[in-house]
């Protein structure tokens, strides 16, 4: 679900660079983050509700790039 949201935001130019204020052009290194919790009996519960991605502005004259799990903050409505 997160990957589709990121792709759609970039394609629809709704993900904005914090430096130049223009739409972000590309992303790479997408990964779902996994939190594992162990209880006293070695049972593992897995919660995978976040993702991490490297965003790259890609606009002329802007070298901004960031590896983040807070990519949702760059999407405008």
C-alpha positions as CSV (number, residue, x, y, z in Angstrom):
1,X,0.0,0.0,0.0
2,X,2.8,2.5,0.9
3,X,4.6,1.8,-2.4
4,X,1.5,2.6,-4.4
5,X,1.0,5.8,-2.4
6,X,4.6,6.9,-3.1
7,X,4.4,6.1,-6.8
8,X,1.0,7.9,-7.2
9,X,2.2,11.0,-5.3
10,X,5.3,11.3,-7.5
11,X,3.4,10.6,-10.7
12,X,0.7,13.2,-9.8
13,X,3.4,15.7,-8.6
14,X,2.0,15.8,-5.1
15,X,5.2,15.0,-3.3
16,X,7.1,18.3,-2.8
17,X,10.8,18.9,-2.2
18,X,11.4,20.9,1.0
19,X,14.4,22.7,-0.6
20,X,13.2,24.0,-4.0
21,X,9.4,23.5,-3.4
22,X,9.0,21.7,-6.8
23,X,7.7,18.2,-7.2
24,X,10.0,15.4,-6.3
25,X,11.0,13.4,-9.4
26,X,12.2,10.0,-8.1
27,X,12.6,7.5,-5.3
28,X,14.7,4.4,-4.7
29,X,15.5,1.8,-2.1
30,X,12.0,1.3,-0.9
31,X,11.6,-1.1,2.0
32,X,8.9,-2.1,4.4
33,X,10.0,-1.7,8.0
34,X,9.3,-4.6,10.4
35,X,9.1,-4.3,14.2
36,X,9.3,-7.7,15.9
37,X,8.2,-8.1,19.5
38,X,9.1,-11.2,21.6
39,X,7.3,-12.2,24.7
40,X,8.7,-14.5,27.4
41,X,7.8,-17.7,25.5
42,X,9.7,-16.8,22.4
43,X,6.6,-16.0,20.4
44,X,7.1,-13.4,17.8
45,X,4.5,-10.8,16.9
46,X,5.3,-8.8,13.7
47,X,4.0,-5.4,13.0
48,X,4.8,-4.0,9.5
49,X,3.0,-0.7,9.2
50,X,5.7,1.6,8.0
51,X,8.1,1.9,5.1
52,X,11.4,3.6,4.4
53,X,12.3,5.2,1.0
54,X,15.1,7.4,-0.5
55,X,13.5,10.4,-2.1
56,X,15.5,12.4,-4.6
57,X,14.4,15.8,-5.9
58,X,15.8,15.5,-9.4
59,X,15.0,19.1,-10.4
60,X,17.6,21.3,-12.1
61,X,19.8,23.0,-9.5
62,X,18.5,21.0,-6.5
63,X,20.6,18.2,-5.0
64,X,18.2,17.3,-2.2
65,X,17.9,13.7,-1.3
66,X,16.8,12.0,1.9
67,X,16.4,8.5,3.2
68,X,13.2,8.6,5.4
69,X,10.3,6.8,6.9
70,X,8.4,10.1,7.2
71,X,7.8,10.4,3.4
72,X,4.1,11.1,4.1
73,X,5.1,14.6,5.3
74,X,6.2,15.5,1.8
75,X,2.8,14.8,0.2
76,X,0.5,17.8,-0.3
77,X,-3.2,17.6,-1.1
